Amino acid sequence: MAVDADVVRLRRGDLNALSELITRYQNRLYRYLLRIVRQPAEAEDLFQQTWLRVVEKIRSFDASRNFDAWLFTLARNLAIDHLRRIRPQGLGEPLANSCYSETVADRIPCKDHTPLDHALAAERRTEISAAMAGLPIMYREVLTLRFEDEMKVEEIAQVTAVPVSTVKSRLRRSLEQLRYALEARYPGGRWQ
Amino acid sequence: MSEHDKIRALLALAAAGALTAAEEKQVAEHVRSCVSCSNELDAWRPIATELHRLPTPQPSSWLVQATLARAEAKLTEQAERDWNRRVMIVFVAFAWLLTIASWPVLQFVIGRFGSLLGPQFDHTWIGFAAFTALGWLAGGVAAVMLAIRQRGERRLA
């Protein structure tokens, strides 16, 4: 595995390398945290804490390992600790008023589709987002890592510190629950 | 569990692209001859597609800037702490060197002037050792007090 040059530079205390890494991972990391905690303010706080933890621990990071998995593991541990602190009685409970922000780019219609297609696609994504937000944390996590971060099952296993077979089983159950939630809301597959 | 049931349990993972090459081959072969599983796989596909297309919420630019500023401050603080540690190591090594090097000097002084100062002077090395220990102890206490004060100042800042 190629060693990330920015990670090597950060281990030497290079501030520019830190800036490069934050820029490179900002969207993925923020999205992952938001999917877990579901509240933008909490995700923002955890985003900052994660990078502070990176700076603190970067020297103990084995450069031959996968930096993505290490970064997401740090973020995950902080997020889980945070959730345990603020909602100790129900880590997996769905949260009311969860909100997801859509970017301006997401609202720009594609030339190949009509405005109606675009509106329907946006609605489908909103439905999926809402259904996903209603899943327990371990299912939301595995879905975002697989589909949004496009991590391999083995990488997800590293981040979540569980065997590959457990990741697969969580992935399958999360998809089943998601489908069940969508079909319950839209019988006959009308959401598609 | 029949072959059909086994394959059916893999369909969601097939849509998620989470199967091994061997499993994918098994699923593809089965789906070609099983209409029910083929339909089931078709039902999973739009879910997987939409999950891939979910909008990415983006952090605000102030968050990125604030994070960078805090992380840089931490990095600087760490570098400063490392520097202090290195300086401390050099000082301690130097102090030990000085203590050890002073031993021949002391021997020389005892040998030369000891007899002039009476028989009790043979025990001068004990006094010297006590003096050295006191010096180290005072240095240690001073270092701890400085560290506590520095930590307090950092907390206030």
Interface residues (C-beta under 8 A of the other chain):
Chain A: G13 L15 L18 S19 I22 T23 Q26 N27 R28 Y30 R31 L34 P40 E44 F47 Q48 W51 L52 V54 V55 E56 Y100 S101 E102 T103 D106 A121 R124 R125 I128 S129 M132 L143 R146 F147 E148 E150 V153 V167 K168 L171 R172 L175 E176 L178 R179 L182 G189 Q192
Chain B: A9 A12 L13 A15 A16 G17 A18 A43 W44 P46 I47 A48 E50 L51 H52 R53 L54 P55 T56 P57 Q58 P59 S60 L63 V64 A66 T67 L68 R70 A71 E72 K74 L75 Q78 A79
